Structures are given as structure tokens and as C-alpha cells.
Amino acid sequence: MKTKLIFRNLPKDYKGLLSLHMLRPIHDRVGHENALEITDAMPGHALTTDQDDYFEALCLLMEAYEVSSEGLPAKRGVPLLKHLIKENNMSAADISRLLGIDRSLGVRILNGERNLTISHAKKLAAKFHVPMEVFLV
């Protein structure tokens, strides 16, 4: 069983953070998941300047990987959502539950009959670990 990182156990200085996880380009899903484990522990806490700089740099590396691995520049909005649903073995009903909306609205969003709202984009971005802007066309 994998242990979850806890913020209070993270190093406070940049060198310590680098010893935990070196800042390098991310080339695969495992590297992305390792980076995600660290970034998931940091939001909502008062970060030191070094932690804040490290967090920002790691997020940039993660975003670069996500863009290159998911084809995000070519896919935005509903086409991207359809791609992510397929990749994660989800359905329109799963999206409706995730967004907290009527089940039929998920289908209408995927059919292009309804637009995603900013609230929807935030929830989808959190679920799929992508920038929310990719859902807003």
C-alpha cells in the first residue's frame, strides 16, 4: 500500500524538496503520478518561499507532460472531455455524477447541446489533473 505524503513532513527548503523529488521533465505516467503525489500534499497550506517556487516549477513540468501526453493542444472542450472519458473508462452518467448535475445533462454536454460552465470546468480539471482552461472554448 502506498503511503500518502503529508504536508507537515515535506521539507521546507528547496534543496530538501529536490532531494525528495528532482525537478526534471516528466516522460511517463509514473513520473507524473510521483509529481502529483507531492503537489496534492501542498495546496491549502502556508508555503515557504522555497516550497512555493518548487510547487510552481513542478506544476509547470506536470502541465508540459499533460499537454504532450494527452494531446491537449489539439483537443479542447467537449472533444477533450470525450477523450478523457474514454481513457478513464467513464460514461456520460459518471460525468453527470462528477459534476453534480442531472443525468441527462451529461449526455447533452457530450452531444454539444449544452455548454460546460466554469464550475464544471473546475471539477473536471480537478478530476483529470489538467488546467481548467482546456474545457472552456
Secondary structure as the mmCIF struct_conf table of DSSP 4:
data_model
#
loop_
_struct_conf.conf_type_id
_struct_conf.id
_struct_conf.beg_label_comp_id
_struct_conf.beg_label_asym_id
_struct_conf.beg_label_seq_id
_struct_conf.end_label_comp_id
_struct_conf.end_label_asym_id
_struct_conf.end_label_seq_id
HELX_LH_PP_P HELX_LH_PP_P1 LYS A 2 LEU A 5
HELX_RH_3T_P HELX_RH_3T_P1 PHE A 7 ASN A 9
BEND BEND1 LEU A 10 LEU A 10
BEND BEND2 LYS A 12 ASP A 13
HELX_RH_AL_P HELX_RH_AL_P1 TYR A 14 LEU A 20
BEND BEND3 HIS A 21 HIS A 21
BEND BEND4 ASP A 28 ASP A 28
HELX_RH_AL_P HELX_RH_AL_P2 ARG A 29 ALA A 41
BEND BEND5 MET A 42 MET A 42
TURN_TY1_P TURN_TY1_P1 PRO A 43 GLY A 44
BEND BEND6 HIS A 45 HIS A 45
HELX_RH_AL_P HELX_RH_AL_P3 THR A 49 GLU A 70
TURN_TY1_P TURN_TY1_P2 GLY A 71 ALA A 74
HELX_RH_AL_P HELX_RH_AL_P4 GLY A 77 GLU A 87
TURN_TY1_P TURN_TY1_P3 ASN A 88 ASN A 89
HELX_RH_AL_P HELX_RH_AL_P5 ALA A 92 LEU A 99
TURN_TY1_P TURN_TY1_P4 GLY A 100 GLY A 100
HELX_RH_AL_P HELX_RH_AL_P6 ARG A 103 LEU A 110
TURN_TY1_P TURN_TY1_P5 ASN A 111 GLY A 112
BEND BEND7 GLU A 113 ARG A 114
HELX_LH_PP_P HELX_LH_PP_P2 ASN A 115 THR A 117
HELX_RH_AL_P HELX_RH_AL_P7 ILE A 118 PHE A 128
TURN_TY1_P TURN_TY1_P6 HIS A 129 HIS A 129
BEND BEND8 VAL A 130 VAL A 130
HELX_RH_3T_P HELX_RH_3T_P2 MET A 132 PHE A 135
#
